[in-house]
Amino acid sequence: MKRIILLAAMALFVSASLSAQTPQKQQGLKKVYDEQINQLEQIDKAVAQARKEGKYVICQLGGNWCPWCLKFADYITNDAEISKFISDNYVYIHVNYNPRMAKSKDEAVAKRAAALMKRLDNAGRFGYPVFIVLDKSGKVLHIQDSSFLEEGEGYNKEKVMRFFKNWTPKAAGK
């Protein structure tokens, strides 16, 4: 009987530990994706703002469902140098997308997902988050696979800064 109780207790402990891992990894990470916004309108507004300010747009494509997406948003927000560089050179937006949207039984959701992927040159093929640099007219200039910016369980500042520095309007000669 003691064995059964011990095994049941161990199984409960292991189960609780496994189910708690994902929330713990995301604990303290702010959800940055607006799941209610029309993404195409969001992009159009950002492009209009970028044109007015002489900047480019960076779309961080992903969602609140993605731990790496939230981790990157937290990383760039909490590093003063990166945060300032981004605000000086880009209109930065978090564009909500879940690959399940494309397979939605809701035809409107599936159509909008297809239109978004078309608009962003099918950037989701690189995984999430993925970063899309748009020029002042809204043209896709570059798609950055985030895995090249990672290091261990986080991001490499040198690689992140190299990406941001190489795609400013000035660096791109525009």
Secondary structure, 3 states (H helix, E strand, C coil): CHHHHHHHHHHHHHHHHHHHHHHHHHCCCCCCCCCCCCHHHHHHHHHHHHHHHCCEEEEEEECCCCHHHHHHHHHHHHCHHHHHHHHHHEEEEEEECCHHHHHCCCHHHHHHHHHHHHHCCCHHHHCCCEEEEECCCCCEEEEEEHHHHEECCEECHHHHHHHHHHCCCCCCCC
